[in-house]
Amino acid sequence: MCLAIPGKLLSIDVELDEVFRQGKVSFGGILKDVNLTMLPDAKVGDFVLVHVGVAISIVDEEEARQTFEYLRQMGEVEELKE
């Protein structure tokens, strides 16, 4: 089974061309660099689903928070800090 985790796109740090972009995503306060190539329309402030370091979908904030709550209930994450 594969798991994608929602996070908030805080910045777009690398844009080599109109296709390859990389940004900083916050997962409940933990910051990671994420490949944004599959989401050319993603913008700062969007919530994205990330699987193995690649953003694969844009989701709304409520869906992201609900997913974090499910993960917290399962003991997989600590409290959401945002």
mmCIF file of the N, C-alpha and C atoms, coordinates in Angstrom:
data_MODEL
# 
_entry.id   MODEL 
# 
loop_
_atom_site.group_PDB 
_atom_site.id 
_atom_site.type_symbol 
_atom_site.label_atom_id 
_atom_site.label_alt_id 
_atom_site.label_comp_id 
_atom_site.label_asym_id 
_atom_site.label_entity_id 
_atom_site.label_seq_id 
_atom_site.pdbx_PDB_ins_code 
_atom_site.Cartn_x 
_atom_site.Cartn_y 
_atom_site.Cartn_z 
_atom_site.occupancy 
_atom_site.B_iso_or_equiv 
_atom_site.pdbx_formal_charge 
_atom_site.auth_seq_id 
_atom_site.auth_comp_id 
_atom_site.auth_asym_id 
_atom_site.auth_atom_id 
_atom_site.pdbx_PDB_model_num 
ATOM 1   N N  . MET A 1 1  ? 0.844   -1.176 0.000   1.00 0.00 ? 1  MET A N  1 
ATOM 2   C CA . MET A 1 1  ? 0.000   0.000  0.000   1.00 0.00 ? 1  MET A CA 1 
ATOM 3   C C  . MET A 1 1  ? 0.888   1.237  0.000   1.00 0.00 ? 1  MET A C  1 
ATOM 4   N N  . CYS A 1 2  ? 0.494   2.220  -0.753  1.00 0.00 ? 2  CYS A N  1 
ATOM 5   C CA . CYS A 1 2  ? 1.222   3.489  -0.825  1.00 0.00 ? 2  CYS A CA 1 
ATOM 6   C C  . CYS A 1 2  ? 0.476   4.531  -0.008  1.00 0.00 ? 2  CYS A C  1 
ATOM 7   N N  . LEU A 1 3  ? 1.215   5.449  0.569   1.00 0.00 ? 3  LEU A N  1 
ATOM 8   C CA . LEU A 1 3  ? 0.621   6.487  1.379   1.00 0.00 ? 3  LEU A CA 1 
ATOM 9   C C  . LEU A 1 3  ? 1.128   7.837  0.906   1.00 0.00 ? 3  LEU A C  1 
ATOM 10  N N  . ALA A 1 4  ? 0.199   8.744  0.657   1.00 0.00 ? 4  ALA A N  1 
ATOM 11  C CA . ALA A 1 4  ? 0.546   10.123 0.321   1.00 0.00 ? 4  ALA A CA 1 
ATOM 12  C C  . ALA A 1 4  ? 0.144   10.988 1.512   1.00 0.00 ? 4  ALA A C  1 
ATOM 13  N N  . ILE A 1 5  ? 1.004   11.899 1.892   1.00 0.00 ? 5  ILE A N  1 
ATOM 14  C CA . ILE A 1 5  ? 0.793   12.750 3.061   1.00 0.00 ? 5  ILE A CA 1 
ATOM 15  C C  . ILE A 1 5  ? 0.524   14.182 2.600   1.00 0.00 ? 5  ILE A C  1 
ATOM 16  N N  . PRO A 1 6  ? -0.496  14.852 3.163   1.00 0.00 ? 6  PRO A N  1 
ATOM 17  C CA . PRO A 1 6  ? -0.749  16.240 2.782   1.00 0.00 ? 6  PRO A CA 1 
ATOM 18  C C  . PRO A 1 6  ? 0.199   17.192 3.495   1.00 0.00 ? 6  PRO A C  1 
ATOM 19  N N  . GLY A 1 7  ? 0.578   18.232 2.786   1.00 0.00 ? 7  GLY A N  1 
ATOM 20  C CA . GLY A 1 7  ? 1.408   19.277 3.363   1.00 0.00 ? 7  GLY A CA 1 
ATOM 21  C C  . GLY A 1 7  ? 1.099   20.601 2.691   1.00 0.00 ? 7  GLY A C  1 
ATOM 22  N N  . LYS A 1 8  ? 1.526   21.672 3.315   1.00 0.00 ? 8  LYS A N  1 
ATOM 23  C CA . LYS A 1 8  ? 1.274   23.016 2.787   1.00 0.00 ? 8  LYS A CA 1 
ATOM 24  C C  . LYS A 1 8  ? 2.517   23.524 2.062   1.00 0.00 ? 8  LYS A C  1 
ATOM 25  N N  . LEU A 1 9  ? 2.338   23.935 0.819   1.00 0.00 ? 9  LEU A N  1 
ATOM 26  C CA . LEU A 1 9  ? 3.435   24.472 0.018   1.00 0.00 ? 9  LEU A CA 1 
ATOM 27  C C  . LEU A 1 9  ? 3.774   25.877 0.512   1.00 0.00 ? 9  LEU A C  1 
ATOM 28  N N  . LEU A 1 10 ? 4.970   26.011 1.075   1.00 0.00 ? 10 LEU A N  1 
ATOM 29  C CA . LEU A 1 10 ? 5.390   27.283 1.660   1.00 0.00 ? 10 LEU A CA 1 
ATOM 30  C C  . LEU A 1 10 ? 6.166   28.161 0.689   1.00 0.00 ? 10 LEU A C  1 
ATOM 31  N N  . SER A 1 11 ? 6.930   27.527 -0.206  1.00 0.00 ? 11 SER A N  1 
ATOM 32  C CA . SER A 1 11 ? 7.732   28.316 -1.150  1.00 0.00 ? 11 SER A CA 1 
ATOM 33  C C  . SER A 1 11 ? 8.078   27.458 -2.357  1.00 0.00 ? 11 SER A C  1 
ATOM 34  N N  . ILE A 1 12 ? 8.354   28.127 -3.453  1.00 0.00 ? 12 ILE A N  1 
ATOM 35  C CA . ILE A 1 12 ? 8.875   27.460 -4.645  1.00 0.00 ? 12 ILE A CA 1 
ATOM 36  C C  . ILE A 1 12 ? 10.301  27.958 -4.790  1.00 0.00 ? 12 ILE A C  1 
ATOM 37  N N  . ASP A 1 13 ? 11.251  27.049 -4.537  1.00 0.00 ? 13 ASP A N  1 
ATOM 38  C CA . ASP A 1 13 ? 12.655  27.437 -4.420  1.00 0.00 ? 13 ASP A CA 1 
ATOM 39  C C  . ASP A 1 13 ? 13.453  27.258 -5.700  1.00 0.00 ? 13 ASP A C  1 
ATOM 40  N N  . VAL A 1 14 ? 13.055  26.304 -6.532  1.00 0.00 ? 14 VAL A N  1 
ATOM 41  C CA . VAL A 1 14 ? 13.806  25.995 -7.746  1.00 0.00 ? 14 VAL A CA 1 
ATOM 42  C C  . VAL A 1 14 ? 12.842  25.928 -8.916  1.00 0.00 ? 14 VAL A C  1 
ATOM 43  N N  . GLU A 1 15 ? 13.149  26.661 -9.992  1.00 0.00 ? 15 GLU A N  1 
ATOM 44  C CA . GLU A 1 15 ? 12.391  26.576 -11.231 1.00 0.00 ? 15 GLU A CA 1 
ATOM 45  C C  . GLU A 1 15 ? 13.399  26.549 -12.375 1.00 0.00 ? 15 GLU A C  1 
ATOM 46  N N  . LEU A 1 16 ? 13.749  25.336 -12.802 1.00 0.00 ? 16 LEU A N  1 
ATOM 47  C CA . LEU A 1 16 ? 14.721  25.221 -13.891 1.00 0.00 ? 16 LEU A CA 1 
ATOM 48  C C  . LEU A 1 16 ? 14.104  25.621 -15.231 1.00 0.00 ? 16 LEU A C  1 
ATOM 49  N N  . ASP A 1 17 ? 12.828  25.331 -15.403 1.00 0.00 ? 17 ASP A N  1 
ATOM 50  C CA . ASP A 1 17 ? 12.072  25.702 -16.594 1.00 0.00 ? 17 ASP A CA 1 
ATOM 51  C C  . ASP A 1 17 ? 10.598  25.665 -16.228 1.00 0.00 ? 17 ASP A C  1 
ATOM 52  N N  . GLU A 1 18 ? 9.683   25.717 -17.223 1.00 0.00 ? 18 GLU A N  1 
ATOM 53  C CA . GLU A 1 18 ? 8.262   25.722 -16.888 1.00 0.00 ? 18 GLU A CA 1 
ATOM 54  C C  . GLU A 1 18 ? 7.764   24.364 -16.400 1.00 0.00 ? 18 GLU A C  1 
ATOM 55  N N  . VAL A 1 19 ? 8.582   23.325 -16.507 1.00 0.00 ? 19 VAL A N  1 
ATOM 56  C CA . VAL A 1 19 ? 8.178   21.989 -16.071 1.00 0.00 ? 19 VAL A CA 1 
ATOM 57  C C  . VAL A 1 19 ? 8.781   21.628 -14.715 1.00 0.00 ? 19 VAL A C  1 
ATOM 58  N N  . PHE A 1 20 ? 10.096  21.722 -14.567 1.00 0.00 ? 20 PHE A N  1 
ATOM 59  C CA . PHE A 1 20 ? 10.740  21.281 -13.333 1.00 0.00 ? 20 PHE A CA 1 
ATOM 60  C C  . PHE A 1 20 ? 10.735  22.386 -12.287 1.00 0.00 ? 20 PHE A C  1 
ATOM 61  N N  . ARG A 1 21 ? 10.044  22.098 -11.174 1.00 0.00 ? 21 ARG A N  1 
ATOM 62  C CA . ARG A 1 21 ? 10.020  23.012 -10.029 1.00 0.00 ? 21 ARG A CA 1 
ATOM 63  C C  . ARG A 1 21 ? 10.177  22.194 -8.756  1.00 0.00 ? 21 ARG A C  1 
ATOM 64  N N  . GLN A 1 22 ? 10.725  22.835 -7.750  1.00 0.00 ? 22 GLN A N  1 
ATOM 65  C CA . GLN A 1 22 ? 10.874  22.202 -6.441  1.00 0.00 ? 22 GLN A CA 1 
ATOM 66  C C  . GLN A 1 22 ? 10.489  23.222 -5.389  1.00 0.00 ? 22 GLN A C  1 
ATOM 67  N N  . GLY A 1 23 ? 9.799   22.768 -4.355  1.00 0.00 ? 23 GLY A N  1 
ATOM 68  C CA . GLY A 1 23 ? 9.367   23.694 -3.319  1.00 0.00 ? 23 GLY A CA 1 
ATOM 69  C C  . GLY A 1 23 ? 9.523   23.126 -1.931  1.00 0.00 ? 23 GLY A C  1 
ATOM 70  N N  . LYS A 1 24 ? 9.342   23.997 -0.956  1.00 0.00 ? 24 LYS A N  1 
ATOM 71  C CA . LYS A 1 24 ? 9.412   23.632 0.458   1.00 0.00 ? 24 LYS A CA 1 
ATOM 72  C C  . LYS A 1 24 ? 7.968   23.407 0.933   1.00 0.00 ? 24 LYS A C  1 
ATOM 73  N N  . VAL A 1 25 ? 7.723   22.207 1.508   1.00 0.00 ? 25 VAL A N  1 
ATOM 74  C CA . VAL A 1 25 ? 6.393   21.835 1.988   1.00 0.00 ? 25 VAL A CA 1 
ATOM 75  C C  . VAL A 1 25 ? 6.471   21.551 3.481   1.00 0.00 ? 25 VAL A C  1 
ATOM 76  N N  . SER A 1 26 ? 5.475   22.045 4.226   1.00 0.00 ? 26 SER A N  1 
ATOM 77  C CA . SER A 1 26 ? 5.391   21.819 5.663   1.00 0.00 ? 26 SER A CA 1 
ATOM 78  C C  . SER A 1 26 ? 4.408   20.692 5.940   1.00 0.00 ? 26 SER A C  1 
ATOM 79  N N  . PHE A 1 27 ? 4.885   19.698 6.680   1.00 0.00 ? 27 PHE A N  1 
ATOM 80  C CA . PHE A 1 27 ? 4.058   18.591 7.140   1.00 0.00 ? 27 PHE A CA 1 
ATOM 81  C C  . PHE A 1 27 ? 3.917   18.736 8.646   1.00 0.00 ? 27 PHE A C  1 
ATOM 82  N N  . GLY A 1 28 ? 2.949   19.516 9.075   1.00 0.00 ? 28 GLY A N  1 
ATOM 83  C CA . GLY A 1 28 ? 2.765   19.725 10.514  1.00 0.00 ? 28 GLY A CA 1 
ATOM 84  C C  . GLY A 1 28 ? 3.967   20.347 11.184  1.00 0.00 ? 28 GLY A C  1 
ATOM 85  N N  . GLY A 1 29 ? 4.690   21.194 10.482  1.00 0.00 ? 29 GLY A N  1 
ATOM 86  C CA . GLY A 1 29 ? 5.856   21.869 11.038  1.00 0.00 ? 29 GLY A CA 1 
ATOM 87  C C  . GLY A 1 29 ? 7.185   21.267 10.613  1.00 0.00 ? 29 GLY A C  1 
ATOM 88  N N  . ILE A 1 30 ? 7.156   20.086 10.015  1.00 0.00 ? 30 ILE A N  1 
ATOM 89  C CA . ILE A 1 30 ? 8.376   19.465 9.482   1.00 0.00 ? 30 ILE A CA 1 
ATOM 90  C C  . ILE A 1 30 ? 8.500   19.885 8.027   1.00 0.00 ? 30 ILE A C  1 
ATOM 91  N N  . LEU A 1 31 ? 9.618   20.508 7.660   1.00 0.00 ? 31 LEU A N  1 
ATOM 92  C CA . LEU A 1 31 ? 9.810   21.029 6.310   1.00 0.00 ? 31 LEU A CA 1 
ATOM 93  C C  . LEU A 1 31 ? 10.612  20.062 5.453   1.00 0.00 ? 31 LEU A C  1 
ATOM 94  N N  . LYS A 1 32 ? 10.134  19.850 4.237   1.00 0.00 ? 32 LYS A N  1 
ATOM 95  C CA . LYS A 1 32 ? 10.817  18.972 3.286   1.00 0.00 ? 32 LYS A CA 1 
ATOM 96  C C  . LYS A 1 32 ? 10.817  19.626 1.910   1.00 0.00 ? 32 LYS A C  1 
ATOM 97  N N  . ASP A 1 33 ? 11.871  19.332 1.128   1.00 0.00 ? 33 ASP A N  1 
ATOM 98  C CA . ASP A 1 33 ? 11.909  19.735 -0.268  1.00 0.00 ? 33 ASP A CA 1 
ATOM 99  C C  . ASP A 1 33 ? 11.117  18.717 -1.073  1.00 0.00 ? 33 ASP A C  1 
ATOM 100 N N  . VAL A 1 34 ? 10.241  19.214 -1.954  1.00 0.00 ? 34 VAL A N  1 
ATOM 101 C CA . VAL A 1 34 ? 9.334   18.347 -2.711  1.00 0.00 ? 34 VAL A CA 1 
ATOM 102 C C  . VAL A 1 34 ? 9.393   18.710 -4.185  1.00 0.00 ? 34 VAL A C  1 
ATOM 103 N N  . ASN A 1 35 ? 9.398   17.691 -5.026  1.00 0.00 ? 35 ASN A N  1 
ATOM 104 C CA . ASN A 1 35 ? 9.364   17.873 -6.472  1.00 0.00 ? 35 ASN A CA 1 
ATOM 105 C C  . ASN A 1 35 ? 7.934   18.243 -6.872  1.00 0.00 ? 35 ASN A C  1 
ATOM 106 N N  . LEU A 1 36 ? 7.769   19.340 -7.625  1.00 0.00 ? 36 LEU A N  1 
ATOM 107 C CA . LEU A 1 36 ? 6.457   19.836 -8.034  1.00 0.00 ? 36 LEU A CA 1 
ATOM 108 C C  . LEU A 1 36 ? 6.173   19.617 -9.517  1.00 0.00 ? 36 LEU A C  1 
ATOM 109 N N  . THR A 1 37 ? 7.001   18.825 -10.189 1.00 0.00 ? 37 THR A N  1 
ATOM 110 C CA . THR A 1 37 ? 6.881   18.636 -11.636 1.00 0.00 ? 37 THR A CA 1 
ATOM 111 C C  . THR A 1 37 ? 5.495   18.166 -12.062 1.00 0.00 ? 37 THR A C  1 
ATOM 112 N N  . MET A 1 38 ? 4.867   17.293 -11.293 1.00 0.00 ? 38 MET A N  1 
ATOM 113 C CA . MET A 1 38 ? 3.556   16.762 -11.668 1.00 0.00 ? 38 MET A CA 1 
ATOM 114 C C  . MET A 1 38 ? 2.415   17.754 -11.434 1.00 0.00 ? 38 MET A C  1 
ATOM 115 N N  . LEU A 1 39 ? 2.707   18.861 -10.751 1.00 0.00 ? 39 LEU A N  1 
ATOM 116 C CA . LEU A 1 39 ? 1.677   19.860 -10.451 1.00 0.00 ? 39 LEU A CA 1 
ATOM 117 C C  . LEU A 1 39 ? 2.112   21.242 -10.916 1.00 0.00 ? 39 LEU A C  1 
ATOM 118 N N  . PRO A 1 40 ? 2.103   21.480 -12.212 1.00 0.00 ? 40 PRO A N  1 
ATOM 119 C CA . PRO A 1 40 ? 2.559   22.781 -12.712 1.00 0.00 ? 40 PRO A CA 1 
ATOM 120 C C  . PRO A 1 40 ? 1.703   23.961 -12.248 1.00 0.00 ? 40 PRO A C  1 
ATOM 121 N N  . ASP A 1 41 ? 0.465   23.697 -11.800 1.00 0.00 ? 41 ASP A N  1 
ATOM 122 C CA . ASP A 1 41 ? -0.414  24.774 -11.344 1.00 0.00 ? 41 ASP A CA 1 
ATOM 123 C C  . ASP A 1 41 ? -0.339  25.021 -9.841  1.00 0.00 ? 41 ASP A C  1 
ATOM 124 N N  . ALA A 1 42 ? 0.439   24.217 -9.114  1.00 0.00 ? 42 ALA A N  1 
ATOM 125 C CA . ALA A 1 42 ? 0.542   24.398 -7.661  1.00 0.00 ? 42 ALA A CA 1 
ATOM 126 C C  . ALA A 1 42 ? 1.193   25.743 -7.363  1.00 0.00 ? 42 ALA A C  1 
ATOM 127 N N  . LYS A 1 43 ? 0.637   26.411 -6.354  1.00 0.00 ? 43 LYS A N  1 
ATOM 128 C CA . LYS A 1 43 ? 1.170   27.717 -5.967  1.00 0.00 ? 43 LYS A CA 1 
ATOM 129 C C  . LYS A 1 43 ? 1.351   27.764 -4.451  1.00 0.00 ? 43 LYS A C  1 
ATOM 130 N N  . VAL A 1 44 ? 2.149   28.692 -3.998  1.00 0.00 ? 44 VAL A N  1 
ATOM 131 C CA . VAL A 1 44 ? 2.408   28.863 -2.576  1.00 0.00 ? 44 VAL A CA 1 
ATOM 132 C C  . VAL A 1 44 ? 1.076   29.015 -1.853  1.00 0.00 ? 44 VAL A C  1 
ATOM 133 N N  . GLY A 1 45 ? 0.918   28.272 -0.764  1.00 0.00 ? 45 GLY A N  1 
ATOM 134 C CA . GLY A 1 45 ? -0.316  28.300 0.010   1.00 0.00 ? 45 GLY A CA 1 
ATOM 135 C C  . GLY A 1 45 ? -1.222  27.108 -0.253  1.00 0.00 ? 45 GLY A C  1 
ATOM 136 N N  . ASP A 1 46 ? -1.004  26.418 -1.377  1.00 0.00 ? 46 ASP A N  1 
ATOM 137 C CA . ASP A 1 46 ? -1.790  25.227 -1.686  1.00 0.00 ? 46 ASP A CA 1 
ATOM 138 C C  . ASP A 1 46 ? -1.410  24.084 -0.756  1.00 0.00 ? 46 ASP A C  1 
ATOM 139 N N  . PHE A 1 47 ? -2.361  23.198 -0.511  1.00 0.00 ? 47 PHE A N  1 
ATOM 140 C CA . PHE A 1 47 ? -2.093  21.949 0.175   1.00 0.00 ? 47 PHE A CA 1 
ATOM 141 C C  . PHE A 1 47 ? -1.933  20.880 -0.893  1.00 0.00 ? 47 PHE A C  1 
ATOM 142 N N  . VAL A 1 48 ? -0.852  20.113 -0.799  1.00 0.00 ? 48 VAL A N  1 
ATOM 143 C CA . VAL A 1 48 ? -0.556  19.097 -1.806  1.00 0.00 ? 48 VAL A CA 1 
ATOM 144 C C  . VAL A 1 48 ? -0.379  17.733 -1.137  1.00 0.00 ? 48 VAL A C  1 
ATOM 145 N N  . LEU A 1 49 ? -0.742  16.685 -1.866  1.00 0.00 ? 49 LEU A N  1 
ATOM 146 C CA . LEU A 1 49 ? -0.459  15.322 -1.410  1.00 0.00 ? 49 LEU A CA 1 
ATOM 147 C C  . LEU A 1 49 ? 0.906   14.937 -1.940  1.00 0.00 ? 49 LEU A C  1 
ATOM 148 N N  . VAL A 1 50 ? 1.757   14.415 -1.063  1.00 0.00 ? 50 VAL A N  1 
ATOM 149 C CA . VAL A 1 50 ? 3.135   14.080 -1.431  1.00 0.00 ? 50 VAL A CA 1 
ATOM 150 C C  . VAL A 1 50 ? 3.370   12.587 -1.221  1.00 0.00 ? 50 VAL A C  1 
ATOM 151 N N  . HIS A 1 51 ? 3.902   11.961 -2.252  1.00 0.00 ? 51 HIS A N  1 
ATOM 152 C CA . HIS A 1 51 ? 4.267   10.545 -2.185  1.00 0.00 ? 51 HIS A CA 1 
ATOM 153 C C  . HIS A 1 51 ? 5.725   10.418 -2.627  1.00 0.00 ? 51 HIS A C  1 
ATOM 154 N N  . VAL A 1 52 ? 6.554   9.817  -1.789  1.00 0.00 ? 52 VAL A N  1 
ATOM 155 C CA . VAL A 1 52 ? 7.994   9.647  -2.010  1.00 0.00 ? 52 VAL A CA 1 
ATOM 156 C C  . VAL A 1 52 ? 8.670   10.896 -2.573  1.00 0.00 ? 52 VAL A C  1 
ATOM 157 N N  . GLY A 1 53 ? 8.353   12.052 -1.987  1.00 0.00 ? 53 GLY A N  1 
ATOM 158 C CA . GLY A 1 53 ? 9.020   13.292 -2.351  1.00 0.00 ? 53 GLY A CA 1 
ATOM 159 C C  . GLY A 1 53 ? 8.476   14.007 -3.565  1.00 0.00 ? 53 GLY A C  1 
ATOM 160 N N  . VAL A 1 54 ? 7.354   13.523 -4.115  1.00 0.00 ? 54 VAL A N  1 
ATOM 161 C CA . VAL A 1 54 ? 6.759   14.141 -5.297  1.00 0.00 ? 54 VAL A CA 1 
ATOM 162 C C  . VAL A 1 54 ? 5.321   14.549 -4.977  1.00 0.00 ? 54 VAL A C  1 
ATOM 163 N N  . ALA A 1 55 ? 4.984   15.807 -5.227  1.00 0.00 ? 55 ALA A N  1 
ATOM 164 C CA . ALA A 1 55 ? 3.603   16.265 -5.057  1.00 0.00 ? 55 ALA A CA 1 
ATOM 165 C C  . ALA A 1 55 ? 2.771   15.686 -6.199  1.00 0.00 ? 55 ALA A C  1 
ATOM 166 N N  . ILE A 1 56 ? 1.697   14.965 -5.838  1.00 0.00 ? 56 ILE A N  1 
ATOM 167 C CA . ILE A 1 56 ? 0.919   14.267 -6.862  1.00 0.00 ? 56 ILE A CA 1 
ATOM 168 C C  . ILE A 1 56 ? -0.491  14.823 -7.037  1.00 0.00 ? 56 ILE A C  1 
ATOM 169 N N  . SER A 1 57 ? -0.941  15.687 -6.104  1.00 0.00 ? 57 SER A N  1 
ATOM 170 C CA . SER A 1 57 ? -2.298  16.206 -6.193  1.00 0.00 ? 57 SER A CA 1 
ATOM 171 C C  . SER A 1 57 ? -2.431  17.437 -5.311  1.00 0.00 ? 57 SER A C  1 
ATOM 172 N N  . ILE A 1 58 ? -3.298  18.353 -5.716  1.00 0.00 ? 58 ILE A N  1 
ATOM 173 C CA . ILE A 1 58 ? -3.646  19.500 -4.881  1.00 0.00 ? 58 ILE A CA 1 
ATOM 174 C C  . ILE A 1 58 ? -4.942  19.140 -4.161  1.00 0.00 ? 58 ILE A C  1 
ATOM 175 N N  . VAL A 1 59 ? -4.998  19.370 -2.855  1.00 0.00 ? 59 VAL A N  1 
ATOM 176 C CA . VAL A 1 59 ? -6.200  19.089 -2.068  1.00 0.00 ? 59 VAL A CA 1 
ATOM 177 C C  . VAL A 1 59 ? -6.607  20.344 -1.307  1.00 0.00 ? 59 VAL A C  1 
ATOM 178 N N  . ASP A 1 60 ? -7.870  20.374 -0.881  1.00 0.00 ? 60 ASP A N  1 
ATOM 179 C CA . ASP A 1 60 ? -8.284  21.554 -0.110  1.00 0.00 ? 60 ASP A CA 1 
ATOM 180 C C  . ASP A 1 60 ? -7.806  21.414 1.342   1.00 0.00 ? 60 ASP A C  1 
ATOM 181 N N  . GLU A 1 61 ? -7.796  22.525 2.039   1.00 0.00 ? 61 GLU A N  1 
ATOM 182 C CA . GLU A 1 61 ? -7.249  22.569 3.394   1.00 0.00 ? 61 GLU A CA 1 
ATOM 183 C C  . GLU A 1 61 ? -7.996  21.634 4.338   1.00 0.00 ? 61 GLU A C  1 
ATOM 184 N N  . GLU A 1 62 ? -9.312  21.566 4.227   1.00 0.00 ? 62 GLU A N  1 
ATOM 185 C CA . GLU A 1 62 ? -10.092 20.705 5.114   1.00 0.00 ? 62 GLU A CA 1 
ATOM 186 C C  . GLU A 1 62 ? -9.733  19.232 4.917   1.00 0.00 ? 62 GLU A C  1 
ATOM 187 N N  . GLU A 1 63 ? -9.581  18.807 3.673   1.00 0.00 ? 63 GLU A N  1 
ATOM 188 C CA . GLU A 1 63 ? -9.189  17.420 3.397   1.00 0.00 ? 63 GLU A CA 1 
ATOM 189 C C  . GLU A 1 63 ? -7.808  17.126 3.989   1.00 0.00 ? 63 GLU A C  1 
ATOM 190 N N  . ALA A 1 64 ? -6.895  18.085 3.854   1.00 0.00 ? 64 ALA A N  1 
ATOM 191 C CA . ALA A 1 64 ? -5.550  17.897 4.408   1.00 0.00 ? 64 ALA A CA 1 
ATOM 192 C C  . ALA A 1 64 ? -5.606  17.767 5.926   1.00 0.00 ? 64 ALA A C  1 
ATOM 193 N N  . ARG A 1 65 ? -6.358  18.620 6.579   1.00 0.00 ? 65 ARG A N  1 
ATOM 194 C CA . ARG A 1 65 ? -6.461  18.568 8.044   1.00 0.00 ? 65 ARG A CA 1 
ATOM 195 C C  . ARG A 1 65 ? -7.140  17.269 8.508   1.00 0.00 ? 65 ARG A C  1 
ATOM 196 N N  . GLN A 1 66 ? -8.151  16.830 7.771   1.00 0.00 ? 66 GLN A N  1 
ATOM 197 C CA . GLN A 1 66 ? -8.834  15.592 8.126   1.00 0.00 ? 66 GLN A CA 1 
ATOM 198 C C  . GLN A 1 66 ? -7.886  14.391 8.011   1.00 0.00 ? 66 GLN A C  1 
ATOM 199 N N  . THR A 1 67 ? -7.088  14.376 6.965   1.00 0.00 ? 67 THR A N  1 
ATOM 200 C CA . THR A 1 67 ? -6.118  13.295 6.793   1.00 0.00 ? 67 THR A CA 1 
ATOM 201 C C  . THR A 1 67 ? -5.101  13.298 7.926   1.00 0.00 ? 67 THR A C  1 
ATOM 202 N N  . PHE A 1 68 ? -4.601  14.496 8.304   1.00 0.00 ? 68 PHE A N  1 
ATOM 203 C CA . PHE A 1 68 ? -3.671  14.580 9.433   1.00 0.00 ? 68 PHE A CA 1 
ATOM 204 C C  . PHE A 1 68 ? -4.323  14.066 10.707  1.00 0.00 ? 68 PHE A C  1 
ATOM 205 N N  . GLU A 1 69 ? -5.615  14.362 10.892  1.00 0.00 ? 69 GLU A N  1 
ATOM 206 C CA . GLU A 1 69 ? -6.316  13.888 12.084  1.00 0.00 ? 69 GLU A CA 1 
ATOM 207 C C  . GLU A 1 69 ? -6.391  12.363 12.100  1.00 0.00 ? 69 GLU A C  1 
ATOM 208 N N  . TYR A 1 70 ? -6.685  11.752 10.960  1.00 0.00 ? 70 TYR A N  1 
ATOM 209 C CA . TYR A 1 70 ? -6.708  10.288 10.878  1.00 0.00 ? 70 TYR A CA 1 
ATOM 210 C C  . TYR A 1 70 ? -5.335  9.711  11.214  1.00 0.00 ? 70 TYR A C  1 
ATOM 211 N N  . LEU A 1 71 ? -4.294  10.305 10.665  1.00 0.00 ? 71 LEU A N  1 
ATOM 212 C CA . LEU A 1 71 ? -2.942  9.825  10.941  1.00 0.00 ? 71 LEU A CA 1 
ATOM 213 C C  . LEU A 1 71 ? -2.581  9.988  12.416  1.00 0.00 ? 71 LEU A C  1 
ATOM 214 N N  . ARG A 1 72 ? -3.021  11.085 13.011  1.00 0.00 ? 72 ARG A N  1 
ATOM 215 C CA . ARG A 1 72 ? -2.765  11.323 14.437  1.00 0.00 ? 72 ARG A CA 1 
ATOM 216 C C  . ARG A 1 72 ? -3.472  10.264 15.282  1.00 0.00 ? 72 ARG A C  1 
ATOM 217 N N  . GLN A 1 73 ? -4.730  9.960  14.930  1.00 0.00 ? 73 GLN A N  1 
ATOM 218 C CA . GLN A 1 73 ? -5.486  8.955  15.677  1.00 0.00 ? 73 GLN A CA 1 
ATOM 219 C C  . GLN A 1 73 ? -4.829  7.577  15.580  1.00 0.00 ? 73 GLN A C  1 
ATOM 220 N N  . MET A 1 74 ? -4.170  7.311  14.468  1.00 0.00 ? 74 MET A N  1 
ATOM 221 C CA . MET A 1 74 ? -3.482  6.029  14.297  1.00 0.00 ? 74 MET A CA 1 
ATOM 222 C C  . MET A 1 74 ? -2.106  6.033  14.964  1.00 0.00 ? 74 MET A C  1 
ATOM 223 N N  . GLY A 1 75 ? -1.709  7.197  15.510  1.00 0.00 ? 75 GLY A N  1 
ATOM 224 C CA . GLY A 1 75 ? -0.412  7.296  16.168  1.00 0.00 ? 75 GLY A CA 1 
ATOM 225 C C  . GLY A 1 75 ? 0.739   7.479  15.202  1.00 0.00 ? 75 GLY A C  1 
ATOM 226 N N  . GLU A 1 76 ? 0.443   7.915  13.993  1.00 0.00 ? 76 GLU A N  1 
ATOM 227 C CA . GLU A 1 76 ? 1.488   8.059  12.971  1.00 0.00 ? 76 GLU A CA 1 
ATOM 228 C C  . GLU A 1 76 ? 2.130   9.443  12.958  1.00 0.00 ? 76 GLU A C  1 
ATOM 229 N N  . VAL A 1 77 ? 1.459   10.461 13.503  1.00 0.00 ? 77 VAL A N  1 
ATOM 230 C CA . VAL A 1 77 ? 2.021   11.809 13.550  1.00 0.00 ? 77 VAL A CA 1 
ATOM 231 C C  . VAL A 1 77 ? 1.681   12.448 14.874  1.00 0.00 ? 77 VAL A C  1 
ATOM 232 N N  . GLU A 1 78 ? 2.464   13.440 15.240  1.00 0.00 ? 78 GLU A N  1 
ATOM 233 C CA . GLU A 1 78 ? 2.170   14.230 16.424  1.00 0.00 ? 78 GLU A CA 1 
ATOM 234 C C  . GLU A 1 78 ? 1.170   15.297 16.022  1.00 0.00 ? 78 GLU A C  1 
ATOM 235 N N  . GLU A 1 79 ? 0.819   16.190 16.938  1.00 0.00 ? 79 GLU A N  1 
ATOM 236 C CA . GLU A 1 79 ? -0.157  17.228 16.649  1.00 0.00 ? 79 GLU A CA 1 
ATOM 237 C C  . GLU A 1 79 ? 0.276   18.113 15.507  1.00 0.00 ? 79 GLU A C  1 
ATOM 238 N N  . LEU A 1 80 ? -0.701  18.569 14.718  1.00 0.00 ? 80 LEU A N  1 
ATOM 239 C CA . LEU A 1 80 ? -0.468  19.514 13.640  1.00 0.00 ? 80 LEU A CA 1 
ATOM 240 C C  . LEU A 1 80 ? -0.137  20.859 14.254  1.00 0.00 ? 80 LEU A C  1 
ATOM 241 N N  . LYS A 1 81 ? 1.014   21.452 13.874  1.00 0.00 ? 81 LYS A N  1 
ATOM 242 C CA . LYS A 1 81 ? 1.500   22.685 14.491  1.00 0.00 ? 81 LYS A CA 1 
ATOM 243 C C  . LYS A 1 81 ? 1.060   23.930 13.752  1.00 0.00 ? 81 LYS A C  1 
ATOM 244 N N  . GLU A 1 82 ? 0.451   23.797 12.571  1.00 0.00 ? 82 GLU A N  1 
ATOM 245 C CA . GLU A 1 82 ? 0.093   24.977 11.787  1.00 0.00 ? 82 GLU A CA 1 
ATOM 246 C C  . GLU A 1 82 ? -1.234  25.541 12.232  1.00 0.00 ? 82 GLU A C  1 
# 
